[in-house]
């Protein structure tokens, strides 16, 4: 079970974007990366195709999972996550004891 999932609200704890908050849009667990809305925006130069015009686009680049912490739904602060078994299912629990919500698809 992963500590960070798609749909989680997270905060950046290290690096240039330290303190920024956003929602996880994609997780790449095999590479240890996640894409977060509004964090680590980079410019991409794209060539024009018949479907879209060319130009310079701003997109989110991946951030290492180790630099992200989920936000506790009760306190609104960054929190560590532990895994508990409740009713035969694994759930993610914040330090305050609040269950982190499941991913919204």
N, C-alpha and C positions, 0 to 999 in steps of 0.2 A: 504494500500500500504506500502510495506516494504522499509526501508531506505537503506538496503543493499540487493543486489540480486546476483544470480549466474552470474559469468562473470565480476563482478566489480573489479576494481583495488582498493585495500585498504591498509591502513597503520595501524600498531598496535600502540596505543597511551599510553598503560600502560602495566606494567608487564615485564617479562624477555625478551620478544621479542620486546621491545619498539623500534620503528623506522623501523622495518622490513616491507617491502612491498611485496605484492603478489596478486594473482588472486583468487577470491572466487570460489571454485569448488562445494561446497554444502552448503545449508542453512537449519538449523533445527529450524524453528521459534517457534514451540511448546516448545522447550527447551531453546531458546534464544542463540543458538550456530551457528557457521559457521566453515567450514573447508577451510583453506587458504593454497595455494601451498607454500612450503618452510618455513612455520611458525609453530612452536611448533611440531617439529619432535620428535617422540618417538620410542623406539625399542619394537617390538612385537616378542615374541618367538612362533613360529608356529610348530605344529607337522606335519610330512610328511603324505601326502595322495597319493593315486594313481595318482592324477592329477598334484601334485606339490611336490617338495622336501621340507623338513623341514629346519629350520634355524632361523636366527634372521633377521627380516625385519624392515626397517625404514619407518614409516607411519606418516601422519599428524594427530594430535589429534585436536579436536574441540577447538575453541577460543570463548569466550563470545562476543556477538554482541556489548555490551557496550564498549568493548576494541578496537573496530575497527572504522575507519573513512574512507569514500570513498575519492578518490583522484580527485580533480577538473581537468577536461580535459584541461582547458585553462592554469591554473597556475602551475599544477603539485603538489600542496600542499594539505594537508588534508582539508576537508571542511564539513560544516554542510549541511544538505539537507532539503529542504522544498518542499511541494507538491503544484503544480499549475495546474489549469485546462486550457488546450489549445485545441481549436477545439473540445470541448466536451470530451476530454480524460485527465486523470490525468498523469502528468509527474513529474519527480524528477528534481529539479533545485538546482544547487550549489550556494554558496554565490556570486560568480562572475556573476551569471545570466545565466551561461552555462547550457544547458539541459544535464543531465547525460544520456549516451546512454542506450538503452533498453538491456535486457539480450540477449546474443548470445546463441542459443541452438545448 
